[in-house]
């Protein structure tokens, strides 16, 4: 085995415990001690990636620079660890089965019988080791919860790595300690049962992280230590905090990182942590000036409950902008199907900025178009992302150019005016996702025209490369199927729409806007700047959008 050390992070009792945040927070501390740290997420579902999963099911898929559509925990890794992650940092059981079957079909097993064990765990281990190549420490997050039958192979891989390389592998298990309202005390039985499930997999963790909505007292901590066969000093407390970015500090206060390094036989180098502490001070400070931002989308609810995780990267990007501008941001999630039933004015009249984000299919589209029209007519700051750019073009074509019933081919294949349409497959630009489906995925260059709002914003924050013609070349991440139809570019331009960003060959429309004399801030991009934003480097589009929303609020008063 290489010199890389591996730390497995598993979870129990309930899903959504924050394994990704725990992994990333420990990673921040280890990186702050001078170690080169990376991470990989191992999921148990059979999807080959997260791109085909409805965001209501697992939250917003995180788009990586290399085109991978992954679990949103990869966004947590990028934001916390300040590293670029991609295909080597994500593994689903669908990927594993696909690789094993393709290898068998190609005689990769040289005629041997291919049994699930050891073939499947070995494939998982191979991928984990590839993720760790060139790094001192690799954090391995196991999706799901201990005891689920879907997780058997991931846990078997974790057990085998510890068995064969005991000095290079650690196991951290996270459980939930509920405090039932009718009892008023923490209950440790779920943790005990979770540990039993883990032990049945052949794993005794080195550390136990106790998640709870309240601090755990010494009495319960002692009980968990005895019942779970865990030294008390290796119990790490993780109660609810004001912000997830506080967690590395709480871990450092308990010596989590130094205890981990000691068990791995690594030096506890001096901690260089001031930048992170400064960030947390900014994050947790109160902001008197506040704006309300509407996120007008269709992935808003599951049953009777709102699901902000469906727009996880977007809400994070807005929080980053809030910290960068010192303007507090309050979210208002607006289901665009509700706009169709009621009205945009009724649902949006109290907001200071409107965002229409990514979306797929026809459900809720007319509500999104109404939200865009309301923002344009009332001069409310508007930021369109991906579908939000496409529908901004459709709205403009309908209401300004007067192309009656203009639409996207995705929504209405029979419309006379296909403002947004499909294009023939070209391997330079697209990848095949499945039968009959091609997409533009990953990072692509965009040329931003000088003299535009987009140019002004990118230049202000020193993003991009200046070209000889005075324009700016930037790179942003993409995740979409349909494109703006260049047949209509001149007509929309005549009526005042500005095409401020295109692909370097001028084929793809990337950024559109309205002149400031028409609208103070109306900007939309085919790309996904939310996936590149981080707490220490907020994306300029969000910084300026939040600032514009504050100005709008003041002007309205």
N, C-alpha and C positions, 0 to 999 in steps of 0.2 A: 504493500500500500504506500501511497505517496505520503509526504509530510503533512498533508492537509488533515485538519481535525474536523470531526463532524458532530453537530449537536442536533439531535432529533427532538422536535417539539410536537407532542400529541395532546389531544384534549378529551375530556370526558364530561358526562352528565348532560350537557346541552350543546348544540352547535352555536356558533356566533359568540364564543367566549372571548375572542380576540387573540387567537393563536398567532395571527400575522403581526399584530401590534406587539405582542410579547416577543416574538422572534426578532422583529426589527429593532425593538428597544434594547434587547440584549446585544444585538449587532452594533448599535450605535456606541454602546459602552466599549465593546471589544475593539471597534474601529478607533475609538478615541484613545485607546491604549496602544495604538500603533500597529494593529494587525490588519491585514488585508482580508476583508470579510465579504462573502456573498451568500445567496440563499436560493433554495429551490422549494417549490410547492408541489406536493404529490397528492393529486385528487383521486377519488375512487370511482367517479362516474365514467360511463362508457363513451361520452362525447370525446372526440379527438381533441377539440379545444373548446373554449367557452363561447365562441362566436355564435353558435347556433342556439344558445340557451336564452330563453326569455329572461330579461334582467329582473323581472319580478321573482324569479326562482332563486337566483344566486347573486343578485346585485349586478351592478354595472361591470361588464367585461372590461379588463384593462388592456388598452392597445399599446403594444410595444413598438419600438423603432423598427424592428426587423419584420413587423407585420403580424406577429403573434397576437391572437385575441385570448387573453388569459384571465384567471381568477383575479378579483380586485385586490387580493393580498399582494400581487406583484407591484401594484401601485404603491402600496405601503412600503415595500422594500425600496423602491426608487426614491420615494419622498424622504424616508428616514436615513437610508444608507448613502444617498447621493451617488448611486451607481446606475448604469443602464442595464436593464434586464431584458431577456428575450427567450427564444425557444429553448435554450439549455436550462432555463430556470423554472420550467413548468413541465409537469408530467401528469397525464391522466391515464386511467386504466384503459381507456380507448386507445391511446397512443401505444401503450405497452402491448396490448393484444394485437394491434395492427402490426407492430414491429416483429413480434414473435411469429405471427402467421406468415408474414412476407418472407422472413428468414427461412422458415420451414419450407415454403414453396420454392425457394431458391437453393435448396439443399445446404443451407447454412448450418444445419445440425448433423450433416454428413450421415444421414440415414438412421439416426437414433430415434427412439420413441421420445416424443416431446411431451413430457408430463408437466402439469401446472406448477408443481414444485419439483425441481428447483428453477424451471425455465422462467417463470414469471418473476419471482423475487430476484433472480440473477439479472434480468433485464432492467428491473428497477434500480438495483445496485449499480449497474453499469452507467445508467443515466445520472445517478447521484454523484458518482465519481467524476463524470465529465463536467458536471456543474462546478465541482470543487477544484478542478485543475487550475493551477496558478494562484490559488488563494491559500491563506493560512487557516482560515476557519470557514466552514460551509454550514449554514443553518438549514435544516431539513424539516419543513413543516408538513405534517401528515393531516390531510383534510378529514372532515367528519369527526366522529367520536369513537372512543374505545368501546368495543363490544359489537359494533356493526359488522355484519358478515361481509359487506362490500370492502371492508378495510383489511381483510385477512392478509392479502399479499403484501401490502405496504408495511404492515406491522411485522410480517415474517422477514421482509428485507431488513427492517430496522434491527430485529433480533439477531439476524445472521451477521450483520456488520459489527455489532457489539461483541458477538461470540468470537469472531475471527480477529478483531482488532480492538481489544478491550481498552487499550491505552489511548486510542485515537477517537473513541466514540463516547458521547454522553447522551442520556435520555432525560428530557424535561417533560413532565406531565402537568397539564393545567386542568383543574377541576373547578366546579362551581359550588360555592357554599351559600345556599339560600337563607334568607332571613324572613320566614313567613310572617305576614303582618299579624295574623291571629295568635301567633306564638311569641313574637318579639325577641327571639333568640336565634343565633346561627345554628343550622343543622348540618352535621358532618357526615351523616349516613350516605348521601349521594356520592361524596368523595370516596368513602370506604368501598362502595360498590364499584365505582369507576376503577379504583386501584385493583380490585379483584379481577375485573375484566382484563386489565393490562397484564397482571401477573399470569392470567390464563394464556396470554399470548407469549409467555416466556420472557417478559420484560419487567424488571424491577427498576424504576426510574432513579436517577441520581438526585434529581430535584423535583419538588412538588410546588407548583404555583397555585395559590388559593385565590380564585376570583370571587368577588363578592360586591354587593352594593353598599356594604358597611365594613369598617375595620373589624378584623377578627381578634378576639381577646386571647390572653395567655392560656386560659382554661381550655378553650377549643383547640388552640394550637397544640397544646400538650396531648390532647386526646387524639388528634390526627396523627401526630408523630408516633404514638404507640400503636394505634390501629392499622396504620399504613406502613409500619416498619421503616420509618424515615427519621434520620437524625434531625433533631429540632432545628439546628442551624441551617439545614437545607430546605426548610419550608420558607417560601418566599410569598409575601403578602401582596395582593394586587386588588385593592378596593377601588371603587369608582372614583374618577378624578374629573376635574373641570375640563381637561383636555388630554387627549391621548399622548400629546407631546411631553407631558409631565412624567410619563412612565419611566423613561431612562433615569431620571433623577431619583425616583422612588426606588428603583432597582439598585442604583449606586449607593444609596443610603443604607441598604441592607447587605451590601458587599456581594451582590449576586455575581457580578463580573469577576471579581477577584477569586471567589470560591470556584467558579467554573474554570478559570485559568489554572488554578492550583491542581484541580483534578485532572486537567489535560496535560499537566507538566509544562506549562508555559509561564513565562515571567509576567508579573503584573507591572508593566511599564507605567511611567507617570501618566496620569489621566489628563488629556487636553480636551476640556469639556466646556470652556467658557462661552464659545459661540452658541452651543446648544442651550445653555442656561439663559443666555441673553434672549434667545428666541422664545423660550418659555415665559420669560418676564413680559415680552411683547404680547404673546398669545393670551395670557391670562389677565392682562390689564383691562380695565373698564373703558369703554368708548362712549362718550356722551353723544357724539354725532353718529346717527344711525340711518341706514336706508333699508327699505323693504324691496327685495328683488323677487319677482315672480318667475318661477320655472314652470313654463307652460308645456306640459308633456302628457303622454298617455300611460307611462309606466309609474303611476302615482300610488295606486292602492292594490292591496291583496286582501280580498274579503272586506272587512270593516276597518282595516288598518292601513295607515299611510306607510310607504316604503321608500324612504329617502335614499337607501342604498342603491336603488335603480339608477341614481344619478350621482354616485359616490365621488367620482373624480371631479365632476363639475362643482359639487358643494365644497370639496376640498380646495379647488382652485379659487373659488370665491372667498373662502376663509383666508387663503394666502394673500389675496388682494386686500382683504380687510386689514390684515396685520401690516401690509406694506403701505397702506394709505392712512391708517389709524381711523378708518370709518367703519363702524360696526355694521354687520350685514345680517339682516333677518330674512329668512326664506319664507316664501309663500308658494307652496306647491299647488298648481292649478291644473286640474284634469281637463284636458281640452275637449273631452266629450261633454263635460258640464257646460263649457262655453257654447257648444252647439245647442244645448237644451235651453240655456238662459241667454246670456249676452256677455260679450267681452267687457263692456263697460261695467256691468254689475260685479264681475269677478276681478277686474283689474284696475278699477278707478282709484284704489288706495295705494298702488305700488309706485316705486320710484325708478324702476328699471325692469325690463322684460327680456327673458332669454327663452328662445325656442331651441331645444337641444336635439340630439340624435333621435331618430325614430324610424320605424319600418312599417310598410303597409298603409292601408287607407283609413284604419280606425283613428278617429280623432283629428284627421287632417284638416277638415273645414274649421274646426275650433282653433287649430294652430294658425291658419291663414287669417282668421278673424282677430287673433291676438296680435299678429304682425300688423294688420291694417290699423288696429287701435293704437299701437305704438307709433306707427308712421304718422297718422293723422293728428295725434295729440302730442307729437314731438317728445315722447317718452324715450329715454335711452334704450336702444335695442341692440342685442347681440345674438346673432344667429349662428348656430353650430351645426355643420353638416346638413341635415334635413332642414334645419332652420335657415340656411342660406338658400337652399333650393326653393323652399316655399316662399321666401321673401321675393324671389324672382317671379314666382307664379302670382303672388299677390300684386306685385307691381304691374305685371303683364295684364292682369284682369282689370285693375282699377285705374291705372294711369294710361297704359297703352290701349286699353279697351278691347283686349282680345277676350271676348266673352267665353267663359268656361275653360279658359286656359288651365293647364294642369301638368302634373308629372305623369309620364307614361306608367310609372309604378302604381299610381293611384287610379288613373283612367286611361287604359291602353287605346281607347277609341277617340280621345279628345282631338279636336281639329288642331289645337295649338299645344304641341308637346314641348313646353318650355324646358322641361327636364326629360332626358331620354336615355335609352341604353345605346352603347356603342359596340362595334365589333371587338372581339377579344384581341388584345395585343400583349404578348408576354413582356414587353418593355414596361407596361403600366399595371397589368392586372395579374391576379392569380385565380386559378379555378378552385372554388370552394366546394362545389358539388356539381351534379349533373345539371347543365344549363345555367349555372350561376358563376359569374366571374365578378371579382371585386378588386378595387384598389385598396391595398392594405400596406401599412407601414409608412416610412418616411419618404416624402417626395419634395423636390425643390419647387420654389415658387418665386417668380420675379415680381417685386412690388414696385409699382410706378411712382416716380418722384412726384411730389406735389399733392399726394393723396393723404387722407387721414391715416390709412394703414402705414404708409411710409413714415409719416410723422411719429407714429407710435413706436414702430420698430427702431427707428433712428434714436428716439429719445432714450431708449433703454439699451442702446448699443448692441442690438441683435442683428445678425445678418452680415453679408459681405457686400460692399459697395462695388458696383459694376462700372465699366467705362462709360456707359450711356447715362450714368447718374442714377440708375435704378438700384434696387437692393435685392439681393438673393438670400432668401431664408429657407429653412427646412421645417416642415410640420408633418405630423402624423395623420394618416387618412384611413377611413374605414367606411366605404360606401360602394354601391353598385351602379348608381345612375349619375349622369353628368349634365351640366348645363348645355343646352342645344345652341350651338354657335349661329344657327340660322336666324336667331332672334336677337343676337347681340347688338347689331346696329340700331334696331328699332327701340330697344330698351334704353340704349345710350342716348338716342335723340331726345328721349323724354326725360333725361336727367339722371339715369342710373350710371354710377361710375364703376367700371370694372378695374379695380385697383390692383388686383393680383391675378396672374395667370401662370401656367407652367412655362418654363423657359422657351419652349417652342410655340407658345401662344395658343396651344390647342385646348387646354383645360382652363376653365374659369375657376379661380381659387378664392378670390376675395371680391366682394361687392360692397358698395357703400353709397350713401347719399351725400351730396355736398352740404357743408355746414350751413350755407344760406337757406337750404331747404329743411334740414333737420340737424339738431346739435350733435347727435351721436347715433347714427344708424349704420351698423357695421355687421357684416356676416361673412363667414368663411366656410369653405367646403371641408376644411381640415378640423382637427380636434386639438386646439391649444390646451385644453384642460388636462390632457395626458402628459404634458411636458412641464406643467406648473409644479413647484415644490415650495415648502415653507420658507426656505432661504432665498429662493429665486422665483417669485410669483410671475406668471406670464403677463406681459405688457397689456394684452387685450383686456384682461380682467382688471388690472390696476386702473386703466383708463375708463373702463366701463363703470366701475364702482365710483370713481371720481366724478364722472358725468352724471351718475344717478344722484350723488350728493348735491351737485349744482342744480339739477332739475328740482329736487325737493326744496331747496332754498328759494328758487325762483317761483315756485308754486305758492310758497308761503307769502 
